[in-house]
Amino acid sequence: MAYTWHPVTEQEKEEIKKNAKNLLDEFSSKIAKIETSEQKPEDKENLRLEGTGWNTDDNFREIMMDNAPMIENGLIIAETGAWKK
């Protein structure tokens, strides 16, 4: 069956909404039946504690800038997509 573009009628809009709702309802009922081994924490006590991150060398920025092929106004200028050629 070939479909061509045409203005959608109100009846078609309602049918699309109905089909979309049925599709989502069917999908959600099936996904609800999937058993996983992952358990969700019931309370915030079981969540991991946030750390403080890590410390970098004081001269990290200087090292990065020294290794950058091109710098302009304190920003590294990088070529994007060169590996795709």
C-alpha positions in Angstrom: 0.0 0.0 0.0 1.5 3.3 -1.0 0.9 6.4 1.0 1.1 9.9 -0.3 1.0 13.1 1.6 -2.4 14.7 2.1 -4.0 16.9 4.7 -5.0 14.8 7.7 -8.7 14.9 8.5 -10.1 15.1 12.0 -11.2 11.5 11.7 -7.7 10.4 10.8 -6.3 12.4 13.7 -8.6 10.6 16.1 -7.7 7.2 14.6 -3.9 8.0 14.9 -4.4 9.0 18.5 -6.4 5.8 19.2 -3.7 3.6 17.5 -0.9 5.4 19.3 -2.6 5.0 22.7 -3.2 1.3 22.0 0.4 0.8 21.0 1.7 2.5 24.1 -0.7 0.6 26.4 0.3 -2.7 24.9 4.0 -1.9 25.1 3.8 -0.7 28.7 1.9 -3.9 29.8 4.5 -6.1 28.1 7.4 -4.2 29.6 5.9 -4.4 33.0 6.1 -8.1 32.8 9.9 -8.1 32.3 11.7 -9.4 35.4 15.1 -7.8 36.1 17.7 -8.6 38.8 18.3 -4.9 39.4 16.6 -3.7 42.6 15.6 -0.1 43.1 16.5 1.4 46.5 13.3 2.0 48.6 14.8 4.9 50.5 17.7 7.4 50.2 19.8 5.5 52.8 20.7 2.9 50.1 21.9 5.5 47.6 25.6 5.9 47.1 27.3 8.8 48.8 28.6 11.6 46.6 32.4 12.0 46.7 34.5 15.1 46.3 35.9 14.2 42.9 39.6 14.0 42.3 42.3 16.6 42.3 44.3 17.3 39.2 47.9 18.6 39.0 48.1 22.4 39.5 49.8 22.7 36.1 47.2 20.5 34.3 45.9 23.5 32.2 49.4 24.5 31.2 50.2 20.9 30.2 47.0 20.7 28.1 47.7 24.0 26.4 51.3 23.0 25.7 50.1 19.8 24.0 47.2 21.4 22.0 47.9 21.8 18.3 46.2 25.2 18.1 45.1 27.7 20.8 43.2 30.9 20.4 42.3 33.3 23.2 43.0 30.6 25.8 40.8 28.0 24.1 41.8 24.8 22.4 40.8 24.9 18.7 40.1 21.4 17.5 39.1 20.0 14.2 35.9 17.9 14.2 35.1 15.0 12.0 38.6 14.7 10.4 38.6 10.9 11.1 35.5 10.5 8.9 37.2 11.6 5.7 
